[in-house]
Amino acid sequence: MTPDTQPTPESNRCLRWSIAGIITLGLLSPVGLVLSTKSFKREPRRAAFAGVLLGALGTGWILGVVILSTLLTIGAIWGTKALTDPTVSASAEMSRVLVAVKVYQKTQHTMPSTIDDLVLGADDRVDPWGHPYLLSTQSDGSWTITSLGPDGLPDTSDDMKISGRIKVDAPD
């Protein structure tokens, strides 16, 4: 190599910072990227180019890890909130009551009169606010399951209701 194509000590130093950034899993890559970008103005540019490339790769790696970690943290926080939200719990419990209504109708060939007719655990009979679920059924298969919500009073805006109709099976 001729003297004008030899890497300068500064470009070698920048390349070393970029390599150190890769070795440290990207932690020092931004330093190598900045130093290599500054030395890119001088000839020869091969070492500076390699430093910029390695610095950019390491910096991209670090940014990706930070962004992914942030998204996972946000997801965990939202997921925890959904798991502790009483309305989510009430919806799940009301769905279990509905399954019990369908099982009762299939096995008894009639609709249950009250929630006490159903095979349910004690926790599935009471909403997250400590109020019993209300079950209303008709002989035509229509049903309504109600949670009185936080205030425990009927027919208020915080009540939760699901309703529908199932096909009533006659005995075989």
C-alpha positions in Angstrom: 0.0 0.0 0.0 1.1 3.5 -0.7 1.3 6.0 2.2 -1.8 7.8 0.9 -3.9 4.6 1.0 -2.7 3.5 4.4 -5.4 3.8 7.2 -4.7 6.7 9.4 -4.4 6.2 13.2 -7.6 8.0 13.6 -9.5 5.8 11.2 -8.0 2.7 12.8 -9.2 4.0 16.2 -12.7 4.6 14.9 -12.8 1.1 13.4 -11.7 -0.3 16.8 -14.5 1.5 18.5 -17.0 0.1 16.0 -15.6 -3.4 16.5 -15.8 -2.9 20.3 -19.4 -1.9 19.8 -20.2 -5.2 18.1 -18.3 -7.2 20.8 -20.2 -5.4 23.6 -23.5 -6.3 21.9 -23.9 -2.8 20.5 -23.3 -0.8 23.6 -20.3 1.1 22.2 -21.5 1.1 18.6 -23.0 4.7 18.7 -19.5 5.9 19.8 -17.9 4.0 16.9 -20.5 5.3 14.5 -20.0 9.0 15.4 -16.2 8.7 15.3 -16.2 6.8 12.0 -18.5 9.4 10.5 -16.2 12.2 11.5 -13.1 10.4 10.1 -15.0 9.6 6.8 -14.0 13.0 5.5 -10.3 12.0 5.4 -8.5 9.7 3.0 -8.4 6.7 2.9 -12.0 6.0 3.7 -11.9 2.1 3.8 -11.5 1.9 7.6 -13.9 4.7 8.2 -16.4 3.0 5.9 -16.1 -0.3 7.8 -16.4 1.7 11.1 -19.6 3.4 9.9 -21.0 0.1 8.7 -20.2 -1.8 11.9 -21.3 1.2 14.1 -24.6 1.5 12.2 -25.3 -2.3 12.6 -24.5 -2.2 16.3 -26.6 1.0 16.8 -29.5 -0.6 14.9 -29.2 -3.6 17.2 -29.3 -1.5 20.3 -32.3 0.5 19.0 -34.1 -2.7 18.1 -33.6 -4.2 21.6 -34.8 -1.0 23.2 -37.9 -0.8 21.1 -38.7 -4.5 21.5 -38.2 -4.2 25.3 -40.4 -1.2 25.5 -43.2 -2.9 23.5 -43.0 -6.0 25.6 -43.2 -3.9 28.8 -46.2 -2.0 27.6 -47.9 -5.3 26.6 -47.2 -6.8 30.0 -48.6 -3.7 31.8 -51.8 -3.8 29.6 -52.1 -7.6 30.0 -51.8 -7.3 33.8 -54.4 -4.5 33.8 -56.8 -6.7 31.7 -56.3 -9.6 34.1 -57.1 -7.5 37.1 -60.0 -5.6 35.6 -63.2 -6.8 37.3 -65.3 -6.3 34.2 -63.0 -8.8 32.3 -63.4 -11.3 35.2 -67.1 -10.8 35.3 -67.4 -11.5 31.5 -65.4 -14.7 31.9 -67.5 -15.9 34.8 -70.7 -15.1 33.0 -69.5 -17.2 30.1 -69.0 -20.1 32.5 -72.5 -19.6 33.8 -73.8 -19.8 30.2 -71.9 -23.0 29.6 -73.5 -24.5 32.8 -77.0 -23.4 31.5 -76.4 -25.2 28.2 -75.1 -28.3 30.0 -78.2 -28.3 32.3 -80.6 -27.9 29.4 -78.9 -30.8 27.5 -78.9 -33.2 30.4 -82.3 -32.2 32.0 -84.1 -31.3 28.8 -85.5 -28.1 30.5 -84.1 -24.7 31.4 -82.9 -24.2 34.9 -85.1 -22.2 37.2 -82.3 -20.4 39.1 -78.5 -20.3 39.2 -78.6 -22.7 42.1 -79.8 -25.5 39.7 -76.4 -25.3 37.9 -73.2 -27.1 38.7 -70.9 -24.2 39.4 -68.1 -23.4 41.8 -68.9 -20.9 44.6 -66.6 -18.3 42.8 -68.7 -18.6 39.6 -71.9 -17.7 41.4 -70.7 -14.3 42.6 -69.4 -11.4 40.5 -66.0 -9.7 41.3 -67.9 -7.2 43.4 -69.4 -9.9 45.7 -72.9 -9.8 44.3 -74.6 -13.0 43.1 -75.2 -13.4 39.4 -78.8 -13.3 38.4 -80.2 -15.9 36.0 -83.4 -15.5 34.1 -84.6 -18.3 31.8 -87.7 -19.0 29.8 -89.1 -22.4 28.6 -88.4 -21.3 24.9 -84.7 -21.3 25.6 -84.1 -17.6 26.1 -81.9 -16.6 28.9 -80.3 -13.6 30.6 -77.3 -13.6 33.0 -76.9 -10.3 34.9 -74.1 -8.9 37.1 -75.3 -6.0 39.2 -71.9 -4.3 38.9 -70.0 -2.4 41.5 -73.0 -0.7 43.0 -75.0 -3.9 43.5 -78.2 -2.2 42.4 -80.5 -3.6 39.6 -81.1 -1.6 36.4 -78.3 0.9 36.7 -75.7 1.8 34.1 -72.9 -0.3 35.6 -74.9 -3.6 35.3 -73.5 -6.2 32.9 -75.9 -8.5 31.0 -75.5 -11.2 28.4 -78.6 -12.8 26.9 -79.6 -15.1 24.1 -81.5 -18.2 23.2 -80.5 -21.8 23.0 -82.4 -24.6 21.2 -84.4 -26.5 23.7 -83.8 -30.3 23.3 -86.7 -32.6 24.0 -85.9 -35.9 25.7 -84.9 -38.8 23.4 
